[in-house]
């Protein structure tokens, strides 16, 4: 399954669990071996592979053991703008969408039937 913008969070979690299981099998590891190397319980591996939610730190441990941690950099690319630049940009005065119109002399308002 391809993970796309409209994919629900539950479907993404299920798909990631399946992908982790496939990678584990590809490396010829049992769930018990993966759990021991990652420092987590075997039951946690079972739950993640079946589509249950997990903590981010647990996922990072699994990715490291499965030699997938280098892909984390692609998940959230490093910001190109420094926080200081962002802060300085926020304090700039807002630009007007249109230029100011010339002041017209105010006329006395009339009903039109005068």
N, C-alpha and C positions, 0 to 999 in steps of 0.2 A: 504494500500500500504506500502511496506517495503522501507525505505530510504536506498539506497546503494550508493557505490562510484560513479557509472556512472549516478545516478539520476541528472537531470538538476536542477540548482538553482530554476528555476520557479516552477518545480514540487515539490520540497522540501517546498517552501513557501506555495503552495496550500495545500499540505498534512498537514503541521503544522497548518494552519488555520482551516482545518477540525477537526484536533485533539483537538484544543483549543475549538472549538464549541461543540464537543462531551463532553469534560470535563465540560464545563459550564452547559450543559443540564443535565449531570450526577449529578451535584451539585444543580440542580433545580434553576438555576439563569437565569434571563432574561439578555438580552444584556444591558439594561438600568441599572440594578443592578450591573453588572460586571463593567460597565463604571464608575458608581458612586464610587464603592469601589476602583477602580484602579486610579481614578482621571483623567480620559481621556473621550473623547466624545463618545457617542453611535455610531456615524457614523464611528469612528475609529475602533470600535469593528466589525461593519458590514464589513468594508473593509478588515480587517485582516482575518476574517472568510471566506471571499469570495476569498482569495488568493492574496490580495494586499500586497505590501512591507510595512514594518514598521521600526521604529527606535528601536534600541536595548534596550533603556531605557523603551520604551513602552512594549516591550515583557517581560522584567524582571518584570515590575509592574503586568502584567497579570498573569505571572507564580506564583508570590507571592500570589495574590488573589485566584488563582485556586489551591493553595497548591501543586505546582509543583516546587517551587524554589530549593528544595533540589537536584533536578536532574541536576541543572546547574553545579555542581561539577563534574559530570560524562561527561558532554559535553566537557570540556577542563580540563583534569586532571592536578593537581599541578605538576610543574616541579620538577624532582628529583635532578637536578644539579643546584647549585646556579649560578647566573649571574657571580659572581667573578670566580668560577671554570671554567665556559665557557670561560671567558676572558683569564684566565691563560692557558687554553688548546690551544687557538688560537695562542699564542705567542711561542709555542714550535716549534723547528725546525722540518721540515718534514722528515720522514724516507724515505730512498731510497728503491725502490722496489727490486733491486738486489744489490749484493755486487760489489765492484770495481774489475775490472779485472786487472791482472798483466800487467804492461807496457811491451809491446813487443818492441824489438829494431826496429827502423825504417829502412826499406830496401829501396834501390833506386828503384823507380818504373820503370817497363819495359813493352814494348808493348807485349811481348811474342813471337815475331817472330825474336828475336835477338839471 
